[in-house]
Amino acid sequence: MTEGPKKLSPKERMAIPRAKMPEQNPDLRAQNFNEVPLGLTPEMAMKEALRCLHCRTEPCVKGCPVNVPIPQFIAKVVEGKFAEAVRLIKKVNVLPAVCGRVCPQEVQCEGNCTLFKKYGGVSIGALERFVADYERENNLVEIPPKPKPTGKKVAVIGSGPSGLTVAGDLIQLGHEVTVFEALHEPGGVLIYGIPEFRLPKDIVMFEVGNLEKQGVKFELNTVVGMSVTIDELLEEGYDAIYIGVGAGLPWFLRIEGEELNGVYSADE
Ligand SMILES: Cc1cc2nc3c(=O)[nH]c(=O)nc-3n(C[C@H](O)[C@H](O)[C@H](O)COP(=O)(O)OP(=O)(O)OC[C@H]3O[C@@H](n4cnc5c(N)ncnc54)[C@H](O)[C@@H]3O)c2cc1C
């Protein structure tokens, strides 16, 4: 548990209204595909961070699938130490700029926030996005030093968020990592599913670039099972294989008429 800033009482923190992220003007956004929410300013982020009550039981962390140290990173935001804040997040999550944008925070961290029902939860996603963007836009991203090599090779099949996360974690453990991707670009649904106005592709590609700088190799246009099989990868000397191929194929209901023109699966 973090102590958090002591200057404000819980009552004073609860009196701070939840930050509203600025958005593109509707007249403008009707004419482009750019991201709609524009992100918090440093001042807005620091004020929003003051709303955190630093609860002893950390319900927000329990609501996060990867247990991001939320109160601790928020305490850094209060102090204006944005790069330190994002580095805390990156210890457990290699994609904070992505998760800050597209995670369903309202049912995870923010939905579990003590303030959620009465005051609106602390805008944890917006703060996560802010510190990640701040780090990237101010060229403060630090590529972690190369760990001692283990001599082990891992093949990761699929470069969606699952494959990218595994690749990032394994390279930091000192393994040699190659990601095999069927399509011509890495990123999975982050690239070809989630639209630009919700998650800009530049942000995904920036994270992929950081993984490359750490030593992760990407083999694109490679359908594992066709271009190369898992047995062949094992014969090539891979010690382990992670299969993160997503759920790209539709399940049809086998009902009459589903093959007719004009009937689409959900992804289409
Ligand atoms: C339109 C849409 C919008 C969404 N919006 C959100 C959102 O806002 N928030 C949210 O939290 N979630 C959202 N999701 C869900 C989220 O995108 C998925 O949960 C997530 O992408 C799953 O990640 P993944 O890495 O498991 O799979 P994927 O992202 O599907 O990646 C799998 C990758 O594996 C590759 N692959 C498949 N087979 C092979 C093979 N044989 N060889 C090599 N590569 C292969 C694929 O080409 C793909 O790149 C959305 C999903 C869709 C479809």
The ligand as an ORCA input file, in Angstrom:
! r2SCAN-3c Opt
* xyz 0 1
  C     -13.502     -4.979    -33.782
  C     -12.924     -5.322    -32.415
  C     -12.828     -4.305    -31.470
  C     -12.318     -4.611    -30.193
  N     -12.221     -3.600    -29.273
  C     -11.703     -3.864    -28.044
  C     -11.578     -2.839    -27.083
  O     -11.902     -1.684    -27.322
  N     -11.088     -3.167    -25.862
  C     -10.689     -4.461    -25.577
  O     -10.221     -4.695    -24.463
  N     -10.800     -5.444    -26.470
  C     -11.299     -5.184    -27.691
  N     -11.422     -6.188    -28.597
  C     -10.953     -7.528    -28.223
  C      -9.429     -7.594    -28.332
  O      -9.015     -6.983    -29.530
  C      -8.978     -9.043    -28.267
  O      -9.359     -9.567    -27.027
  C      -7.457     -9.145    -28.423
  O      -7.019     -8.579    -29.631
  C      -7.033    -10.594    -28.345
  O      -5.638    -10.605    -28.443
  P      -4.849    -11.848    -28.983
  O      -3.413    -11.470    -29.029
  O      -5.252    -13.046    -28.194
  O      -5.421    -12.108    -30.459
  P      -5.442    -11.215    -31.792
  O      -5.416     -9.773    -31.518
  O      -6.562    -11.773    -32.601
  O      -4.070    -11.589    -32.489
  C      -3.819    -12.886    -32.981
  C      -2.773    -12.782    -34.082
  O      -2.401    -14.100    -34.466
  C      -2.243    -14.132    -35.864
  N      -2.395    -15.527    -36.288
  C      -3.522    -16.292    -36.284
  N      -3.241    -17.528    -36.716
  C      -1.919    -17.534    -37.018
  C      -1.035    -18.538    -37.525
  N      -1.473    -19.766    -37.812
  N       0.267    -18.214    -37.728
  C       0.734    -16.965    -37.438
  N      -0.071    -15.987    -36.954
  C      -1.368    -16.273    -36.745
  C      -3.354    -13.229    -36.369
  O      -3.103    -12.788    -37.690
  C      -3.296    -12.101    -35.346
  O      -2.389    -11.092    -35.736
  C     -11.927     -5.938    -29.870
  C     -12.038     -6.946    -30.844
  C     -12.530     -6.633    -32.102
  C     -12.621     -7.743    -33.118
*
